[in-house]
Amino acid sequence: MNIHVANGDIATRTIAIIDHLKHLEGPLLPILHEIQDEFGYVSQEALPIIAKELNLSRAEVHGVVTFYHDYRDHPAGRHVLKLCRAEACQSMGGDLLAERVKALLGIDWHGTTPDGAITLEPVFCLGLCSCSPSAMMDGEVHGRVDAADLEALISEARR
């Protein structure tokens, strides 16, 4: 999902999202999720706005964004491929699959292919431990994946 938004629009929309969710107990994570859903990533421009509106330091907000692997600080590709990096998937060949996918795409973790088609992200459990190794493409989970399955997902995403 490559979304291009003017800076003023980010600020305006960020404030609207915060106003909608700041009544929640512990609103930071829901706000960050909503911002990422809206823009495809959490913009650096949004961090001081969030901090000010929630009476937090910018460092606190930045720490949360960088701690959780789900948040991006740059736009993703049109499709997001997440490969499980948890122990069950690693024990079932996930490391070899990950290396093969990175070589096939020509990118590393958190990278996006030059054509903007696919962003590759690690995820530390998809909850399919009994069906490992697992992957997720655009929110759809796939269990017991092998190299051919991943190549087919990638090929379809590049169309």
N, C-alpha and C positions, 0 to 999 in steps of 0.2 A: 504494500500500500504506500505509494509515493504521494504525499499530500504537500502541496505548497501553499502556505498561508502567509499573508502579509503580517509583519510584526505587530501592527496595531490591532489586527484581528485576533492575534494570539492573546494579547493583554485583555481585550474586551471579553473574549470567550472564556478565558481563564477566570476572570472575576465573576462571570455569570455562573460558572461551574462551582466555584467556591461558595458563592451566595446560596446556591441550591443545596449544597451538602454540608456546610459548616455547622449546622445544627446537630449533626450526628456526634455521638461520643467517639472520640478518636477519628476525626474526619480526614486525616492526612492521606492514608492509603486509599480510601474511596475517591478522594479528589485526584490523586495521582493516576489512578486507573481510568477515571473519566477523562482526564486530560489526554492520556495516551490513546484512549479509544477515539477521542475527537480528532487529534492531530497525527496519530501514528507514532508519536514519541513525546517525551517530556522536554520541552524546549528550555534552554538555559534562561530565556527571557521570563518564563513562568515562575522560576524558583523564587526570586525576590518578592513577587506578587503573592505567592502562596505564603511565604514566611511572614510578610507584613499582615496579611489578612487573618492568619492563625496565631499571630503573636509568638512566632518561633524565630530562631535565628536562621539565616540562610544556610549556615553550616549544618543545622539539624535537618533541614529539608534535603540538602545535597547528600547528606549521609544516608538518608532513607533511600533516595533514588539510586545511589551507587551500591548500596547494600543488597537490594533485591534485584535478582537477575531478570525479572520480568520487565523492568523499565528500560527503555532505550533513550539515549540522548541525541539521536539522529533518526531521520526517517528510514523506515524499512523498505524493502523491495515490495513488489506487487504481491508476492507470496512469502510467507514465513514458514520455514522448515525448522522444527525443533526436534533435536535428537536427545533421547534420555541418556543421562550420564550417571545415573545411580548404579549402585553395586550390582543389582540383579541384571540389569541390561549389560553392564560391562562384562559380567561373568558369562554371558551368552553371546559374546562377540561384538558388543556395541563399540568397543574401541576400534576394531578393524573396520567396521562399517563407517564410523565417523571419519577415519582417515581416508577411506575410499570416497566418501561424499565430498570432503574438503578438496581432494585432488580433482574430482569430477567437476566441481563448481569453480575451482581455482581460487577459493577464498578460505579464510580461517573463521573461527567463531566470531560472531557479531558482524561479519562482513556481508556485503551485498554484491551480487554478481555485477559485472560492468554494464550489462544490459538492463539492470534494475529489476530483473525478474524474481530473484530469490534472495532472501536474507537467511543466513544459517545461525541458529542460536542453540546453545546448550540448555537443557532443562534438567532439573535434578529430581525428577520422579514424575511420571505421568499416571501412576497408580495402576499400571498394567504389569506388575512384577511377574505374575504367572504367565504372561504372554510376551516376555522379553525376547529380543530387544524391541523397543517401541519407539515410535516417532509420531509427530503431530504436524500436519500440513494445514495451515489456515484454520486451526481449531478442530480439525478432524483427526482423531487418534487412529493409529495403525499399530497392531500388535504382531509379534513374530515376523518382523520385517527382515528381509535379506537384501543383498545388494541389488538384485533384479527388481524388487519392490520399490526400493528407493530410486533407482534409475527411472522406473516408470513414472513415479510421482514427479520427479524433476523434469522429465520429458514433457509430461502433461502441463506442468506449470510454465514451461517456456513457450508454449504455443500461443 
